[in-house]
């Protein structure tokens, strides 16, 4: 029997998922789109949706049926940032540099008086935090009070550290500024204006919706919010948020420019080449010699063209216990995977909200592209066959193939 080309098989299997708007795509763009959607199927996604110029370009849903609202995990943070922008526009918040103590007077004493709303949004508040939410946040009856009583681990505004606990304080601030619980504020405000119908927002035992996670939206409704960001605060021609706020939200804020205000900034390409000095650094930090040798032998000649490829290379080097080794032997010593390489970056071309389990909303302004990926994994982390770590890269590839972005230089992934 004649063997069909791989692309033909992809396109045939996705024929029902590619609407009429995809017909005008070039062969290269059609191939990139088909591969993005097919990867969605392979990773057991519940929804992959791609829009261009406000129209659906393609989708993948199991059995071609769009699911209901799915928990966004940390993409919730990116939505909450939009609510802060609306309160600024309404004059209910003076500025992003307004002290949190204006809303919580108990912070007027001590160093916490220096913490501003901006510091909650860019993860520079300095509040003590455990990375795992099941350690403190979910067991706590009141997530807002937990944040208010947290000690400082660093001087406010001086260093960035991803902080779920601090972000939850935004739920209390939105309630104080608007006079409504955060979920009601969104329901009757931004969501009503955009015909968005959210599922139940997860709350703590006191009744505060979490700002770090917990919002449930359909892929189509999440894509609407991506389109709002793409159109700099306008929805179907109507201004809902100030363009200046959207620009500031996406501007480099912390974490070496990777982070805006609860939105992430994605480069068109990232190249990783070995840093020989990193292996001596690992030894100086007390990383076991067996781990250092595994990494050194596997990575000394490696070249990677993406973050996903780099992470896969490290995982392969460390073997089946890679995740535990990374956490226990490297991360706990303050060593992230980037420290093992010399890193070069391309230009910022996309902005995204992303969350545990593989939730994404991605905006590529130059290509007028919005993409969403959702998975109802039933937990905070995905299993090995559910991860879609290169989703953002694949979205950017669609933008490149459409002719809206120049192709990136390649160094050859190994």
C-alpha positions, -999 to 999 in steps of 0.1 A, spaced: 0 0 0 13 35 -8 26 54 22 11 89 26 33 119 34 31 129 71 16 163 62 -12 147 42 -21 125 72 -21 155 95 -43 176 73 -67 147 67 -71 140 104 -77 177 111 -98 185 81 -129 190 102 -110 213 126 -98 238 99 -126 262 90 -129 282 58 -106 310 71 -77 286 69 -82 281 32 -62 312 23 -31 301 42 1 293 24 12 257 24 39 265 50 13 282 73 -12 254 68 15 228 77 25 248 109 -11 251 119 -19 214 113 12 204 133 2 227 162 -33 212 163 -21 176 159 3 181 188 -28 193 208 -44 160 201 -13 140 210 -10 158 244 -47 150 252 -57 187 251 -93 195 258 -91 226 236 -67 242 211 -80 273 194 -62 297 170 -76 330 158 -61 354 133 -75 389 126 -103 381 150 -115 350 130 -110 313 139 -81 299 120 -84 264 134 -92 243 164 -88 209 180 -115 196 204 -118 159 212 -147 145 191 -148 181 176 -170 192 205 -159 223 224 -158 217 262 -173 239 289 -153 261 312 -119 247 323 -98 259 352 -71 283 340 -47 278 368 -21 307 368 -36 322 336 -61 335 362 -33 359 372 -32 374 337 -70 379 338 -68 396 372 -43 421 358 -70 433 334 -93 440 363 -67 462 379 -65 481 346 -103 486 346 -102 500 382 -74 524 372 -95 536 343 -125 541 366 -104 561 391 -109 536 419 -72 529 420 -50 560 419 -20 544 401 0 512 400 24 528 424 -3 534 451 8 518 484 -11 486 494 -13 503 528 -40 527 514 -63 496 513 -49 478 543 -39 504 569 -22 478 591 7 480 566 13 516 573 39 506 599 72 490 591 87 480 558 54 468 543 44 504 539 67 505 509 49 477 490 29 490 460 3 474 437 29 473 410 51 451 432 23 426 436 19 426 399 55 421 390 65 397 418 88 422 436 68 426 469 94 408 489 68 388 508 78 354 521 65 327 499 65 289 494 64 279 457 40 250 464 5 263 470 -5 232 489 19 240 517 3 272 529 -22 288 506 -49 261 501 -49 249 537 -53 286 549 -89 296 556 -83 331 543 -58 336 515 -59 374 517 -52 374 554 -24 349 549 -7 374 525 -13 403 549 5 386 578 34 372 557 69 383 567 92 399 543 120 378 529 136 407 509 133 445 507 102 455 487 110 463 451 145 450 450 142 414 437 117 393 417 103 360 430 72 344 416 47 348 445 13 332 446 7 344 481 13 381 472 -9 379 441 -39 367 462 -38 400 479 -51 415 447 -85 398 453 -89 418 485 -77 451 469 -102 446 440 -130 441 465 -121 471 485 -117 493 454 -148 482 436 -171 474 466 -177 439 451 -161 405 455 -136 400 427 -157 373 409 -188 396 410 -167 426 398 -156 406 367 -190 390 361 -208 424 361 -180 443 344 -155 431 319 -171 397 314 -206 411 308 -193 436 283 -176 409 264 -203 382 267 -180 359 287 -196 333 309 -173 320 335 -177 289 356 -175 290 394 -144 308 406 -126 288 433 -126 305 467 -110 301 501 -130 291 531 -137 328 539 -152 333 504 -124 352 487 -118 341 451 -82 332 446 -63 357 423 -35 332 417 -57 306 401 -93 292 402 -110 310 373 -128 287 348 -134 298 312 -140 282 278 -114 284 252 -135 308 232 -140 331 261 -103 330 270 -95 338 234 -117 369 237 -95 382 265 -64 375 243 -81 395 215 -87 424 240 -50 425 248 -41 422 211 -64 452 203 -49 472 232 -80 473 253 -106 475 226 -134 450 221 -153 451 189 -143 487 185 -153 497 220 -126 508 245 -128 487 277 -93 493 290 -68 521 284 -43 513 256 -16 528 278 -23 503 306 -21 474 281 12 487 269 25 490 304 12 456 314 32 440 286 64 461 291 94 445 308 89 447 345 109 420 363 127 387 360 152 400 335 125 413 313 107 379 310 77 392 330 54 421 325 26 427 350 12 391 354 18 385 317 49 368 303 70 381 274 81 355 248 111 359 225 110 347 189 139 324 196 162 314 225 196 297 219 213 277 245 250 268 243 271 251 270 287 272 297 318 253 308 321 273 340 286 262 351 298 227 361 324 241 385 297 263 399 275 232 406 304 216 425 309 248 445 273 248 454 274 213 467 256 195 439 265 157 441 293 148 418 272 121 401 247 147 390 274 171 378 290 143 357 257 134 341 250 170 331 286 176 320 288 145 298 254 151 282 254 189 278 290 198 271 285 197 233 247 204 233 230 232 214 193 239 218 170 262 198 142 265 224 135 264 261 115 232 257 144 215 239 168 227 266 145 213 294 141 180 275 179 178 271 184 182 309 156 157 316 173 132 293 206 137 309 193 132 345 171 102 336 138 91 351 143 110 384 151 142 366 123 163 382 131 153 417 169 158 411 163 193 396 142 203 426 162 187 454 197 192 441 196 224 420 165 245 426 168 243 464 204 256 460 191 285 439 202 270 406 178 272 377 184 254 343 194 286 326 225 288 348 240 258 329 241 276 296 251 307 277 218 321 265 210 344 236 176 358 228 157 370 198 132 399 199 100 398 220 72 388 196 45 373 219 29 378 252 12 350 272 -5 339 303 3 303 313 -5 280 341 3 246 356 -11 216 337 -4 233 304 -29 262 302 -21 290 277 -33 321 261 -8 335 236 -9 368 217 13 376 187 6 412 178 26 414 145 7 384 132 -27 395 147 -27 360 162 -43 347 194 -40 310 205 -54 291 235 -46 257 248 -65 241 277 -64 207 294 -86 195 322 -59 175 339 -76 172 373 -46 186 391 -18 212 391 7 192 371 4 173 339 15 137 333 43 130 309 20 126 279 0 157 286 26 184 286 27 209 257 58 228 267 65 241 232 30 255 226 42 291 225 70 282 201 46 264 178 23 295 178 52 317 169 61 292 141 26 296 127 31 334 128 65 330 109 50 307 83 22 332 77 49 357 66 42 381 95 76 374 112 110 369 96 124 334 102 148 330 131 185 320 128 191 284 136 221 268 155 208 232 152 191 215 182 206 185 196 
